[in-house]
């Protein structure tokens, strides 16, 4: 029986969106890879599965999969697209989406724009995560990238002229560097002005895409940490422009709870993030709102302590237990907000049994 889907995109970052809230959905990593093939499948940068929420504060849950079959911890452009779908369903501008990285509030604005709170960046080396204790603002790698987690690991390389950089070659090499045990998304950023950055991103498990929302957030955070920009900037990507704001702690909504680590219950869930070799088969139960497979320990190691999600601030320095100079402080810092388009390209259907083998 054909399964309906939507093809959506945010600034050219395109998605196949499946809804598992009404009937169970099972897709093995080989099927995900086959569906992601742009010649013989549907073709997309990420596969998005909408499921029933497990938290009463969320309108729905979402899971994100890369073309190589691995799971992604965050995708800002996809979050905006799901927010638009939920707003159309509920008739409300403001919605809340449950992810493996937390419950993220979003709001639909005028002219097809959607704003989403991506939560606080994580700046400590073990939160990114990195292989060993080090200063995340200046990694001991070629071109000294800066690292941060936005729910998934990012490294930003600042360059004087982006047009001369072979992003595909350099990005692929850094994605798989031993420094990043879970691999990493690699952004190449040229600061054009204190409020404008040109960015291209090699995405973990997907390659070079037209836009990467979490990569744009990472670039702004790292640029501000280095004193290159303010806390608000427009990010120019190949597929369009995103507005990124790293708000100060006092600008966070009053009463807004810490959401990091309060995402989808991954006990017994499919854990493939950063590991395409983990050939587990996610099954989404329309009532449970979660995928059911093996190995939850890897995800718990990525999401960290569920009791405390905010990492330390990037405005001052301290030393971790290993004595490594760290660019953060004990006090929690503000959240990163992203505004950009969310577009439905077309509706379609696919016989998933074709891709079951």
Secondary structure, 3 states (H helix, E strand, C coil): CCEEEEEEEECCEEEEEEECCCCCEEEEHHHHHHHHCCCCCCCCCEEEEEECCCCCCCCEEEEEEECCCCEECCCHHHHHHHHHHHHHHHCCCEEEEEECCEEEEEEECHHHEEEEEEEECECCHHHHCCCCCCCCCCCCCCCCCEEEECCCEEEEEECCCHHHCCHHHHHHHHHCCCCCCCCCEEEEEEEEECCEEEEEEEECCCEEECCCHHHHHHHHHHHHHCCCCCCEEEEEECCEEEEEEECCHHHCCCCCCCCCCCCCCCCCCCCCCCCCCCCCEEEECCCCCCECCCCCHHHHHHHCCCCCCCCECCCCCEECCCCCEECCCCCECCEEEEEEECEEEEEEEECHHHHCC
